[in-house]
Amino acid sequence: MIAKKAVELCIDGEPIIINGGSSTYMMSEFLMDRQLNILTNSIVLAQELWQNSDNQISLPGGEIYRKQGIIMSSYENDSIQNYQCSKMFMGTPGIGEFGVMESDPLLIRAEQKLRKQADKLIVMADSSKLGRRSNLIFAALSEVDILITDKAADPEIIRQFQGHGVEVVLADDEG
């Protein structure tokens, strides 16, 4: 339902970035009937959308990292800087007052390059990830525009996020 709510934030014709990950892959089901310009570093998401939708799909240049299922470039000047998107959607292993967490330094580098090209950062995290820490910080909480989570989220944690200027959207079973 978090993925469905994320897609509901998109406007047909809009350019968006979808970072690789299991949470963001779930968006594919709800993107099938949409008309978006999608930049993604996720090989599996790109393939799913290419085969089953009319969305325009763009992939950054770079090497395929099989374990993560994404494309990353070690070069600063790759194709990513040619894109400008309204929103970037990403998942996270944890988010709290310390910021948006990540567990892999290679992923942080790739995600930061994508983040520079988007106006808004939208984080998708179920309630079990709220307040959870990981070993690396991707972005400060002040850099998050919208957090999409589920109705089981602790109201106190939600208030903390809102106090940092984060808009919190709750997904429910009805969508």
Buried (B, 14 or more C-beta within 10 A) or exposed (E): BBBBBBBEBBEEEBBBBBBBBEBBBBBBEBBEEBBBBBBBBBBBBBEBBEEEBEBBBBBBEBEEBEEBBBBBBEEEEBBBEEBEBBBBBBBBBBBBEEBBBBEBEBBBBBBEBBBEBBEBBBBBBBBEBBBEEBEBBBBEBEBBBBBBBBEEBEEEBBEBBEEBEBEBBBBEEEE
